[in-house]
Amino acid sequence: MGARYYGADSENGDRIDDPSEDALFMMISDLNDSDNTFVVAQPDEDDPVWFASVSVLDERDYEIVRRDTTRNEHEVTTSTSINDIARDLTIWMATRRISAR
C-alpha cells in the first residue's frame, strides 16, 4: 500500500510515505551536491496536481519550489535553514490534504 496522502522521494532512491516534519528534515539533511541533490514530495497518484521540491544550491543554500496547479501557485525561494524548510513544507503540504478532501 502506498502513501495515504503523499510521498517524498530523494534522488538517491530513498522514499518515505506520508513523511513527518522530522522525516523531511532528515531527507533534506542527507542532500549533497554530487549524487543526492534533491527531494520531491507529491501526492501518491497519477498526474499529481501539486509538488514541492528541495534542491541543493551549494553547501549552505537550498532552493525550494512549491507548485499547485489547482491554485495557480508557483513559488521559488531559497533558505539556509533545514529546520525552517521542513516545517514550512509540512504546513504547506497539510493544506493540500485538507483542500483535497
Secondary structure, 3 states (H helix, E strand, C coil): CCCCCEEEEECCCCEEECCCHHHHHHHHHCCCCCCCCEEEEEECCCCCCEEEEEEECCCCCEEEEEEEHHHCEEEEEEECCHHHHHHHHHHHHHHHHHHHC
